[in-house]
């Protein structure tokens, strides 16, 4: 009986490489930006994450600007606005602001990068379209509608950026539970505060305020300001 074939080891199967897609590239870029900031997102680093050649990425994403556009759109898409307005412009803009804050807190680099990008990507357009649908019921002039939307989103972006800076300054855990590294503190003697009003604010302020409560209060004041210049909402046909 010929048993020579039994002595030949079977050839190991070639592992199947996951195809490279735009979605995988963007997901890798988001992961890098979330960990180390958007400045760390370079093609060579993405290629290392995906275990592929750097040049192969350019078959799917042509430029860094295009990659940034895709990142912003994907980040906004993680917390989309409601599908349809309810008829209550204040409640709808509140929901939109909270959705945008959720996306920006998941991706703290989003406000910085979104400020430099056009708003023509699908998820960004969906956000803008929802806001326009909300305010369209009030028959506003287009410039007033645009100003109202920009005011709301600028507040959200500014709040989240401040929130993130405060978290880093205190060395609090980030969204993944990893401690952030607080900045170096100067060893020079601290100058006394000679302004009594400022001293009282510093001494009486909460050391770790609830940022959700702060956001809600400040958002309400922004909406109060918009309410002062927006006409009354049309009655909701649904009751």
C-alpha positions as CSV (number, residue, x, y, z in Angstrom):
1,X,0.0,0.0,0.0
2,X,1.5,3.3,-1.1
3,X,1.4,5.7,1.9
4,X,3.7,8.4,0.4
5,X,0.8,10.8,0.1
6,X,0.2,10.5,3.9
7,X,3.6,11.9,4.5
8,X,2.9,15.1,2.6
9,X,1.7,17.9,4.9
10,X,-1.4,19.7,3.6
11,X,-0.7,23.2,2.4
12,X,-2.0,25.8,4.9
13,X,-5.0,27.7,3.7
14,X,-4.2,31.3,2.6
15,X,-5.9,33.7,5.0
16,X,-8.6,35.8,3.3
17,X,-7.8,39.5,3.4
18,X,-10.7,41.7,4.2
19,X,-11.3,43.9,1.2
20,X,-10.4,47.6,1.6
21,X,-13.4,49.9,1.4
22,X,-14.1,53.5,2.1
23,X,-16.1,52.5,5.1
24,X,-13.1,50.6,6.7
25,X,-10.8,53.5,6.0
26,X,-13.2,56.0,7.6
27,X,-13.7,53.8,10.6
28,X,-10.0,53.5,11.1
29,X,-9.6,57.3,10.8
30,X,-12.4,57.8,13.3
31,X,-10.7,55.5,15.8
32,X,-7.4,57.2,15.5
33,X,-8.9,60.7,15.8
34,X,-10.9,59.6,18.9
35,X,-7.8,58.3,20.6
36,X,-5.2,60.9,19.6
37,X,-6.9,63.8,17.9
38,X,-7.5,64.6,14.3
39,X,-3.9,65.7,13.8
40,X,-2.8,62.1,14.2
41,X,-4.9,61.0,11.2
42,X,-2.5,60.5,8.4
43,X,-2.6,57.9,5.6
44,X,0.4,56.0,6.8
45,X,-1.1,55.6,10.2
46,X,-4.4,54.4,8.7
47,X,-2.6,51.9,6.6
48,X,-0.8,50.5,9.6
49,X,-4.2,50.1,11.4
50,X,-5.6,48.3,8.4
51,X,-2.4,46.3,7.6
52,X,-2.3,47.5,4.0
53,X,0.0,49.5,1.8
54,X,-0.4,53.3,2.2
55,X,-0.8,53.9,-1.6
56,X,-3.7,51.4,-1.7
57,X,-5.8,53.9,0.4
58,X,-5.7,56.5,-2.4
59,X,-7.7,54.2,-4.7
60,X,-10.6,54.8,-2.3
61,X,-9.9,58.3,-0.7
62,X,-8.1,60.7,-3.0
63,X,-7.1,63.4,-0.6
64,X,-6.8,64.3,3.1
65,X,-9.6,66.9,2.6
66,X,-11.9,64.2,1.2
67,X,-11.1,62.0,4.1
68,X,-11.9,64.8,6.6
69,X,-15.2,65.3,4.8
70,X,-16.0,61.7,5.2
71,X,-15.0,61.7,8.8
72,X,-17.2,64.6,9.7
73,X,-20.2,63.1,7.9
74,X,-19.7,59.7,9.6
75,X,-19.4,61.4,13.0
76,X,-22.5,63.4,12.6
77,X,-24.3,60.3,11.4
78,X,-23.7,58.5,14.8
79,X,-26.4,60.7,16.3
80,X,-28.9,61.8,13.7
81,X,-31.7,64.3,14.3
82,X,-35.3,63.2,14.5
83,X,-36.8,62.1,11.3
84,X,-39.6,64.6,11.2
85,X,-40.4,67.9,13.1
86,X,-43.0,67.6,15.7
87,X,-44.5,71.1,15.1
88,X,-43.0,72.6,18.3
89,X,-40.0,74.5,17.0
90,X,-38.4,74.8,20.5
91,X,-38.8,71.1,21.3
92,X,-37.4,70.2,17.8
93,X,-34.4,72.4,18.1
94,X,-33.7,71.1,21.6
95,X,-33.7,67.5,20.2
96,X,-31.4,68.6,17.4
97,X,-29.0,70.3,19.8
98,X,-28.9,67.2,22.1
99,X,-28.3,64.9,19.1
100,X,-25.4,67.1,17.8
101,X,-23.9,67.3,21.3
102,X,-24.0,63.5,21.6
103,X,-22.1,63.1,18.3
104,X,-19.5,65.8,19.3
105,X,-19.0,64.1,22.7
106,X,-18.4,60.8,21.0
107,X,-15.9,62.5,18.7
108,X,-14.4,65.5,20.5
109,X,-12.5,66.6,17.4
110,X,-15.8,67.1,15.5
111,X,-16.5,70.7,16.3
112,X,-12.9,71.7,15.3
113,X,-13.0,69.9,12.0
114,X,-16.6,70.7,11.1
115,X,-15.9,74.4,11.4
116,X,-13.5,74.1,8.4
117,X,-15.6,71.8,6.2
118,X,-18.5,72.5,3.9
119,X,-21.9,71.2,5.0
120,X,-22.8,69.3,1.8
121,X,-22.3,65.7,3.0
122,X,-25.4,63.5,3.5
123,X,-25.6,63.4,7.3
124,X,-24.7,67.1,7.6
125,X,-27.3,68.0,5.0
126,X,-29.9,65.9,6.9
127,X,-29.1,67.9,10.1
128,X,-29.5,71.2,8.2
129,X,-32.6,69.9,6.4
130,X,-34.3,69.0,9.7
131,X,-33.5,72.4,11.1
132,X,-34.9,74.1,8.0
133,X,-38.0,72.0,8.1
134,X,-38.5,73.0,11.8
135,X,-38.2,76.8,11.1
136,X,-40.0,76.7,7.7
137,X,-43.3,76.4,9.6
138,X,-42.6,79.9,10.9
139,X,-42.3,81.5,7.4
140,X,-39.0,83.1,8.2
141,X,-36.8,85.0,5.8
142,X,-34.0,82.8,4.7
143,X,-31.2,84.9,6.3
144,X,-33.0,84.7,9.7
145,X,-33.4,80.9,9.3
146,X,-29.7,80.5,8.5
147,X,-28.7,82.7,11.4
148,X,-30.9,80.8,13.8
149,X,-29.4,77.4,12.8
150,X,-25.9,78.7,12.9
151,X,-26.5,80.2,16.3
152,X,-27.7,76.9,17.7
153,X,-25.0,74.7,16.2
154,X,-22.2,77.2,17.2
155,X,-23.4,77.1,20.8
156,X,-23.4,73.3,20.8
157,X,-19.9,73.2,19.3
158,X,-18.6,75.8,21.7
159,X,-20.1,74.1,24.7
160,X,-18.6,70.7,23.8
161,X,-15.2,72.2,23.2
162,X,-15.2,73.9,26.6
163,X,-16.5,70.7,28.1
164,X,-13.7,68.7,26.6
165,X,-11.0,71.2,27.7
166,X,-12.3,71.1,31.3
167,X,-12.3,67.3,31.3
168,X,-8.7,67.2,30.1
169,X,-7.6,69.9,32.5
170,X,-9.0,67.8,35.4
171,X,-7.6,64.6,34.1
172,X,-11.0,63.0,34.0
173,X,-11.7,59.7,32.1
174,X,-12.6,60.1,28.5
175,X,-15.5,58.5,26.7
176,X,-13.7,55.1,26.6
177,X,-12.9,55.3,30.4
178,X,-9.2,56.0,29.9
179,X,-7.7,58.8,32.0
180,X,-6.7,61.9,30.1
181,X,-3.4,63.6,30.8
182,X,-3.8,67.0,32.5
183,X,-1.6,69.7,31.1
184,X,1.5,70.7,33.0
185,X,0.9,73.2,35.8
186,X,3.2,76.1,36.3
187,X,5.3,76.0,39.5
188,X,5.3,79.8,39.8
189,X,3.6,81.2,43.0
190,X,-0.1,81.8,42.4
191,X,-1.0,85.4,42.4
192,X,-3.8,86.4,44.9
193,X,-7.1,87.3,43.4
194,X,-7.7,91.0,44.3
195,X,-11.1,91.2,42.8
196,X,-13.8,90.4,45.4
197,X,-16.5,89.5,42.8
198,X,-14.2,87.1,41.1
199,X,-13.0,85.7,44.4
200,X,-16.6,84.9,45.4
201,X,-17.3,83.2,42.1
202,X,-14.2,81.1,42.4
203,X,-14.9,80.2,46.0
204,X,-18.6,79.4,45.6
205,X,-18.6,77.7,42.2
206,X,-19.1,73.9,42.1
207,X,-15.7,72.2,41.6
208,X,-17.3,69.6,39.3
209,X,-20.5,71.0,37.9
210,X,-23.0,68.7,36.2
211,X,-22.3,69.4,32.5
212,X,-25.7,68.0,31.4
213,X,-27.5,70.5,33.7
214,X,-25.3,73.3,32.4
215,X,-26.0,72.4,28.8
216,X,-29.7,72.3,29.3
217,X,-29.7,75.6,31.1
218,X,-27.6,77.4,28.6
219,X,-29.5,75.8,25.7
220,X,-32.7,77.1,27.1
221,X,-31.2,80.6,27.2
222,X,-30.1,80.3,23.6
223,X,-33.7,79.3,22.7
224,X,-35.1,82.2,24.7
225,X,-33.0,84.5,22.6
226,X,-34.2,82.9,19.4
227,X,-37.8,83.1,20.7
228,X,-37.4,86.9,21.0
229,X,-36.8,87.2,17.3
230,X,-38.9,84.3,15.9
231,X,-42.6,84.7,15.3
232,X,-45.0,82.4,17.2
233,X,-45.1,78.8,16.0
234,X,-48.1,77.8,13.9
235,X,-50.5,75.5,15.7
236,X,-49.6,71.8,15.4
237,X,-52.4,70.1,13.4
238,X,-51.8,67.0,15.4
239,X,-52.9,68.7,18.6
